[in-house]
Amino acid sequence: MPEAATILLVDDTDAQRYALGRVLRNGGYTVWEAASAEEALDHVKRRPDLVLLDVGLPGMNGYEVCRQIKSDPETKSIPVLQMSASYVSSRHRVLGLEGGADGYLTPPLEGPELLANVKAMLRMRDAEEQASLRAREIAATRAELHAVMQSMAEGLARTDRDGSVCYVNWASERILGYSAAEMTGRSFHDVVHRDRRACNPSSCAVRHLSELNGATHESQFVRKDGSILTVEYTAAPYLFDGNVEGVVITFRDIGERKRSEEALRITEKLANTGRMAATIAHEINNPLEAITNLVYLIGVSPDLDSDTRKYVDMAQAELTRVTHISKQTLGFYRQSSLLGDFSLTDVTEGVLSLLDRKLAAAKRSEERRVGKECRS
């Protein structure tokens, strides 16, 4: 069973206070009594559910008591129902209500009417408390939602039906370089595509965000400083009560990812080229060894004249060069996870030997400065 509401009854007339208190107790309420303004202000600190306040109190009247109750943040939510048998004109009613009273009663005052007014005041208080609680819950939910959106790593923006920015989170400011105030009220398209070269007006998806359905798209956005960002974005309708009120856009900078993907493609391409070169070099080695042996046999023949021997020597020199290039090609691709000594000089000489002909054809020469060996 719910606890009975507590009524603070303030009246300086003992008989009147007794009669009203009896009606209220019979109505199921707990009654605190006060015969003066001072007593009333002392009791009200205990936070009754309602104050039934006589206006004609000695010393400090009921108007001033009501003003003090309503000016205190701790007690201002307590409903005050003023009553008076002397101050009954409309001017007095206005004075009481403007002073903060929630109701004003004048005799003749029957018991049922009094109880009905008290119940109405308590219902109004309960409704206000529920509304206040609901408002606090909504404010807390909004604050939590705002904190979540502000902590997102992705940019988030909301536009109205015309495409004007209504809200952006902190990540949007960081990614685009604008402050929220600079973007709010402007067309989202004009913010990110202010350089019209970044889009085709007739086919730009960013210009027609309301037609997108949440799928992921790629575009280039222009930052405030003029730099270009490659972004991945989604756009979906913003619904309220079943009606489309605008668009919600989320986006992120994927430039670093694109650069990483491009570097990976280049690395894979070089690796494939290296594998192919190694395969070709390996296949060349077999006939190359046979030719080298044949040239050697020709070179040791005693029947060669001087001119032929000179040609054989030249062939052997070129074969030696081809063999060296083949070995260098295989060495470039050969992979090893083991640490070991190597000669940086030998590596440099190997690379330059591959470029000798090109350097000579281009009439260029290289300068070689040999240092100590490196360990890797």
DAUR-V139343 format. One line per field, one symbol per residue. ss: DSSP state (A for helix, B for strand, O for the rest). psi: psi as a letter, one per 40 degrees, with the letter a starting at -180 (. if undefined). burial: I if it has 24 or more other C-alpha atoms within 12 Angstrom, else O. A space follows every 10 residues. Layout:
BEGIN
ss = ???
psi = ???
burial = ???
END
This chain:
BEGIN
ss = OOOOOBBBBB OOOAAAAAAA AAAAAAOOOB BBBBOOAAAA AAAAOOOOOB BBBBOOOOOO OAAAAAAAAA AOOOOOOOBB BBBBOOOOOA AAAAAAAAOO OOBBBBOOOO AAAAAAAAAA AAAAAAAAAA AAAAAAAAAA AAAAAAAAAA OOOOBBBBBB OOOBBBBBOA AAAAAAOOOA AAAOOOBAAA AAOOOAAAOO OOOOOOOOAA AOOOOBBBBB BBOOOOOBBB BBBBBBBBBB OOBBBBBBBB BBBOAAAAAA AAAAAAAAAA AAAAAAAAAA AAAAAAAAAA AAAAAAAAAO OOOOOAAAAA AAAAAAAAAA AAAAAAAAAA AAAOOOOOOO BBOAAAAAAA AAAAAAAAAA AOOOOOOOOO OOOBBO
psi = hihiihhhhh hehddddddd ddddddeeih hiiheidddd dddedegidi hhhhdfiibh idddddddde ehddedehih hiihedgeid ddddddddee ieihiiihhi dddddddddd dddddddddd dddddddddd dddddddddd eidiihihia deeihdiiid dddddeeiid dddheihddd defdheeeih ddehdddfde eifeihiiih ihideeihhh ihiihiihih feiheaihhi iihedddddd dddddddddd dddddddddd dddddddddd ddddddddde heehiddddd dddddddddd dddddddddd dddhiheiii iihddddddd ddddeddddd defiiihhhh aiiih.
burial = OOOOIIIIII IIOOOIIOOI IOIIIOOOIO IIIIIIIIOI IOIIOOIIII IIIIIIIOOO IIIIIIIIII OOOOIIIIII IIIIOOIOOO OIIOIIIOII IIIIIIOOOO OOOIIOIIIO IIOOIOOOOO OOOOOOOOOO OOOOOOOOOI OOOIIIIIII IOIIIIIIII IIIIIIIIOI OOIIOIIIII IIIIOOOIOO OOOIIIIIII OOOOOOIOII IIIIOOOIII IIIIIIIIOO OOOOOIIIII IIIOOOOOOO OOOOOOOOOO OOOOOOIIOO IIOIIOOIOO OIOOIOOOIO OOOOOOOOOO OIOOOIOOIO OIIIIIIIII OIOOOOOOOO OOOOOOOOOO OOIOOOOOOO OOOOOOOOOO OOOOOO
END
